[in-house]
Amino acid sequence: MIRHLVLFKLNEGVSRDEPRVAEGDAAFRALGDTIPELTFWQCGWNITDRDIAYDYAIVSDVADADALQRYLTHPDHQAAAAKWREFATWVIADLES
């Protein structure tokens, strides 16, 4: 199993109340029901107010490296990520267990 973690930081001056940010959130929320490779899917806004915290996170599980690649190249994932490229930066980690 591979756990795929993504942490997003909104760009300077971007608010989570903006329509484009809400659209990006909705696009990611929908992925859990549309991409068969995902065996676990959770995403949402950070609830802490610490300076070092990121704003949004995705936690997902896939069976193996091939499933991760299919997820990453899935058109719905590509479309959702493209929305976030307009207003955020992110870091990822993929953990194998």
FENBEL-V286848 format. One line per field, one symbol per residue. ss: DSSP state (~ for helix, > for strand, _ for the rest). psi: psi as a letter, one per 40 degrees, with the letter a starting at -180 (. if undefined). Layout:
ss: ???
psi: ???
This chain:
ss: _>>>>>>>>>________~~~~~~~~~~~~~~~~_____>>>>>>__________>>>>>>>__~~~~~~~~~_~~~~~~~~~~~__>>>>>>>>>_
psi: ihhhhhhihiihehieeiddddddddddddddeehddheihhiiiieifideiidiihhiiidaddddddddehddddddddddddeiiiiihhhh.
